Amino acid sequence: MGVLWEAGFMLDVLESYGIKIQNTNLLNIALTHTSYSNEHNFPNYERLEFLGDAVLELVTSEYFYLNTNYDEGAMSKIRASYVCEEALDAYAEQINLKKYIRVGKGQENNINKTIVADVFESVLAVIYLEKGLEVVKDFIYKIIIPNIEKNIHYIFDYKSILQEMVQTNKNSLEYVVVSETGPAHDKTFTVEVRIDDIVYGKGEGKSKKEAEQKAAEDAYKKRCTK
C-alpha cells in the first residue's frame, strides 16, 4: 500500500496514553481515507471526523473559558489557531499518525495536512465513543493543551484580521469558490475574496478553509501595500 498501516500499531500508541480501544473496526474506519474506501468498499472516516471536530471544539472551548478572561471574540480567534489544519497536523505528528493512515493507490504519495488533520479528529471521536468525554479530554490535555500553554503559534489568521479591517471601514466581504479541480478524494479549491464585489485576493488549497486563508492573506498584503 505504500504506507505502513496496521491497526495494532495505533492501538499501541493509544495504550501508551492509557487508552485501550476494544472496537478495532471503528479504529480501522477512523484511519481510512475515502480513496481507500472507493477502491475496497470499506467505510471511511468522514462521519467520525464530524464528531471528533465537535469534541475537540467543546474541550478546547471549555479550557479557554476556565483558564482565560478573554471575551467571546478573543476566545474564538485563539481557539481557531489551535484547531486549524496546521495545528492538528502538528499534534498528529507527535503520535506518528500519518504512517497509520490507509489510503488508495492514487493517494499514497499525497497524504496531505488536510487528511492528517481529519484523521486526528476521527481518532478523537473513537476515543470519545469508546471511553467517554473525560478520557478523550485527558488525551487532548496531554497532546494539545501543552502547546497552548507554551504559546506555540501554528497559523497567522489572515481571515480574522481582514474581517476586522473590513468592519472598521464598513465594507462587505465574501469568499467565493471559483473552481474545484481534481478527483473527489484529492480536490484543489480556488477561492476569491471579494470586498464590495471587487476581487482583492485569490488562494488555492486542498480544503476550502485553506484556500480562503490564502485568499485572505493575498488580500491583506495587497491592502497593506497600497
ROFIVEX-820989 format. One line per 8 residues: their letters; for each residue x, y, z of C-alpha. Coordinates in nm, 4 decimals. Layout:
% ROFIVEX-820989
a	X,Y,Z; ...
END
This chain:
% ROFIVEX-820989
mgvlweag	0.0000,0.0000,0.0000; 0.2997,0.2297,0.0165; 0.2345,0.3283,0.3780; 0.2863,0.1384,0.6994; -0.0579,0.0522,0.8302; -0.1509,-0.1957,1.0987; -0.4281,-0.1277,1.3475; -0.2189,-0.2872,1.6198
fmldvles	0.0427,-0.0130,1.5952; -0.2179,0.2592,1.6513; -0.3612,0.0608,1.9411; -0.0139,0.0539,2.0957; 0.0188,0.4312,2.0568; -0.3109,0.4918,2.2333; -0.2259,0.2422,2.5061; 0.0870,0.4438,2.5794
ygikiqnt	-0.1568,0.7192,2.6831; -0.3565,0.4757,2.8962; -0.6320,0.4240,2.6384; -0.7309,0.0686,2.5446; -0.9563,0.0566,2.2379; -1.1717,-0.2548,2.2113; -1.3565,-0.1738,1.8882; -1.0694,-0.2176,1.6432
nllnialt	-1.3062,-0.1971,1.3459; -1.4071,0.1546,1.4474; -1.0402,0.2489,1.4730; -0.9839,0.0994,1.1283; -1.2575,0.3252,0.9927; -1.1020,0.6295,1.1603; -0.7758,0.5594,0.9786; -0.9349,0.5031,0.6369
htsysneh	-0.9436,0.7763,0.3711; -1.2128,0.7959,0.1039; -0.9634,0.6958,-0.1664; -0.9169,0.3568,0.0033; -1.2936,0.3306,0.0587; -1.3597,0.3780,-0.3099; -1.1141,0.1027,-0.4034; -1.2098,-0.1517,-0.1368
nfpnyerl	-1.5721,-0.0763,-0.0429; -1.4762,-0.0060,0.3180; -1.6224,0.2749,0.5352; -1.4170,0.5936,0.5653; -1.3502,0.8390,0.8457; -1.5795,1.1253,0.7389; -1.8609,1.0639,0.9914; -1.6117,1.0145,1.2736
eflgdavl	-1.4263,1.3311,1.1721; -1.7522,1.5253,1.2061; -1.7952,1.4028,1.5635; -1.4289,1.4444,1.6555; -1.4334,1.8060,1.5371; -1.7224,1.8782,1.7764; -1.5494,1.7022,2.0672; -1.2298,1.8982,2.0083
elvtseyf	-1.4196,2.2268,1.9915; -1.6006,2.1506,2.3188; -1.2876,2.0581,2.5145; -1.0767,2.3478,2.3898; -1.3645,2.5943,2.4373; -1.4022,2.4814,2.7972; -1.0277,2.5195,2.8507; -1.0244,2.8813,2.7294
ylntnyde	-1.3393,2.9642,2.9284; -1.1946,2.8284,3.2518; -0.8366,2.9474,3.2093; -0.8628,3.2923,3.0495; -1.0598,3.6119,3.0895; -1.0868,3.6722,2.7141; -1.4146,3.7873,2.5637; -1.6053,3.5703,2.3157
gamskira	-1.4319,3.7111,2.0089; -1.0839,3.6675,2.1511; -1.1565,3.3117,2.2651; -1.2876,3.2225,1.9182; -0.9749,3.3571,1.7495; -0.7249,3.1863,1.9768; -0.9187,2.8587,1.9703; -0.9227,2.8657,1.5904
syvceeal	-0.5438,2.8892,1.5830; -0.5143,2.5692,1.7885; -0.7675,2.3586,1.5979; -0.6666,2.4588,1.2429; -0.5162,2.2105,0.9964; -0.1591,2.3237,1.0688; -0.2076,2.2637,1.4402; -0.3850,1.9287,1.4008
dayaeqin	-0.1119,1.8094,1.1657; 0.1475,1.9012,1.4305; -0.0438,1.7141,1.7031; -0.0753,1.4109,1.4756; 0.2993,1.4150,1.4207; 0.3511,1.3709,1.7955; 0.1898,1.0276,1.7732; 0.3231,0.9386,1.4237
lkkyirvg	-0.0343,0.9200,1.2997; 0.0416,0.9794,0.9317; 0.2058,0.6411,0.8774; -0.1039,0.4575,1.0027; -0.3461,0.6217,0.7592; -0.4910,0.3906,0.4970; -0.5258,0.5468,0.1501; -0.5859,0.4295,-0.2053
kgqennin	-0.3077,0.3699,-0.4557; -0.3513,0.7065,-0.6232; -0.3219,0.8883,-0.2903; -0.0156,0.7161,-0.1431; 0.2249,0.9993,-0.2224; -0.0135,1.2745,-0.1229; -0.1246,1.2234,0.2366; -0.1596,1.5964,0.2923
ktivadvf	-0.2256,1.8007,0.6045; -0.5996,1.8059,0.5411; -0.6158,1.4260,0.5513; -0.3922,1.4019,0.8573; -0.5965,1.6652,1.0425; -0.9221,1.4860,0.9590; -0.7867,1.1517,1.0787; -0.6649,1.3066,1.4039
esvlaviy	-1.0186,1.4309,1.4731; -1.1559,1.0884,1.3758; -0.9319,0.9203,1.6323; -1.0614,1.1634,1.8950; -1.4134,1.0506,1.8032; -1.3194,0.6844,1.8523; -1.1773,0.7593,2.1965; -1.4913,0.9553,2.2851
lekglevv	-1.7290,0.6813,2.1683; -1.5356,0.4058,2.3453; -1.4215,0.5763,2.6639; -1.6322,0.8867,2.7081; -1.5690,1.2575,2.7416; -1.3310,1.2519,3.0391; -1.0874,1.0111,2.8722; -1.0769,1.1986,2.5403
kdfiykii	-1.0445,1.5222,2.7380; -0.7426,1.3814,2.9208; -0.5875,1.2814,2.5861; -0.6453,1.6298,2.4440; -0.4930,1.7830,2.7566; -0.1808,1.5703,2.7079; -0.1430,1.6325,2.3334; -0.2846,1.9797,2.2685
ipniekni	-0.3008,2.1878,2.5859; 0.0802,2.1930,2.6420; 0.1108,2.3685,2.3039; -0.1375,2.6330,2.4164; 0.0413,2.6827,2.7475; 0.3739,2.7221,2.5652; 0.2077,2.9791,2.3371; 0.3117,2.7932,2.0220
hyifdyks	0.1657,2.9591,1.7112; 0.0617,2.7474,1.4133; -0.1037,2.9937,1.1771; -0.1389,3.3642,1.1246; -0.5150,3.4146,1.0966; -0.5430,3.6460,0.7990; -0.9187,3.5875,0.7720; -0.9847,3.7350,1.1154
ilqemvqt	-0.7518,4.0285,1.0558; -0.9081,4.1042,0.7179; -1.2557,4.0798,0.8712; -1.1613,4.3398,1.1325; -1.0234,4.5713,0.8637; -1.3429,4.5405,0.6601; -1.5678,4.6031,0.9608; -1.3659,4.9138,1.0507
nknsleyv	-1.4147,5.0522,0.7003; -1.7781,4.9367,0.6802; -1.7118,4.7265,0.3709; -1.8751,4.3947,0.2791; -1.6595,4.0831,0.2465; -1.7257,3.7382,0.0984; -1.5311,3.4286,-0.0036; -1.6306,3.2673,-0.3324
vvsetgpa	-1.5189,2.9257,-0.4589; -1.4425,2.9887,-0.8264; -1.3141,2.6416,-0.9164; -1.2740,2.2858,-0.7909; -1.0285,2.0574,-0.9703; -0.9123,1.7008,-0.9225; -1.0877,1.3795,-0.8159; -1.3306,1.3751,-0.5233
hdktftve	-1.0690,1.2413,-0.2813; -0.7999,1.4917,-0.3823; -0.9652,1.8199,-0.4784; -0.7947,2.1568,-0.5143; -1.0115,2.4594,-0.4398; -0.9587,2.8110,-0.5745; -1.1223,3.0890,-0.3746; -1.1547,3.4622,-0.4362
vriddivy	-1.2054,3.7086,-0.1540; -1.4239,3.9990,-0.2602; -1.4636,4.3301,-0.0811; -1.7628,4.5307,-0.2012; -1.7816,4.2911,-0.5013; -1.4222,4.3680,-0.6039; -1.1723,4.0795,-0.6091; -0.8885,4.1628,-0.3697
gkgegksk	-0.7206,3.8253,-0.3346; -0.7091,3.4692,-0.4579; -0.5876,3.1472,-0.2976; -0.5675,2.7736,-0.3608; -0.5780,2.4861,-0.1143; -0.6709,2.1246,-0.0560; -0.9678,2.2409,0.1503; -1.1982,2.5405,0.1233
keaeqkaa	-1.0687,2.6684,0.4583; -0.7075,2.6575,0.3396; -0.7958,2.8329,0.0134; -0.9906,3.1015,0.1999; -0.6991,3.1632,0.4362; -0.4584,3.2037,0.1442; -0.7003,3.4344,-0.0356; -0.7303,3.6443,0.2799
edaykkrc	-0.3502,3.6597,0.3084; -0.3261,3.7748,-0.0525; -0.5899,4.0450,0.0034; -0.4395,4.1608,0.3324; -0.0941,4.2040,0.1834; -0.2313,4.3927,-0.1165; -0.4323,4.6318,0.1022; -0.1368,4.6927,0.3335
tk	0.0980,4.7810,0.0468; -0.1365,5.0369,-0.1060
END
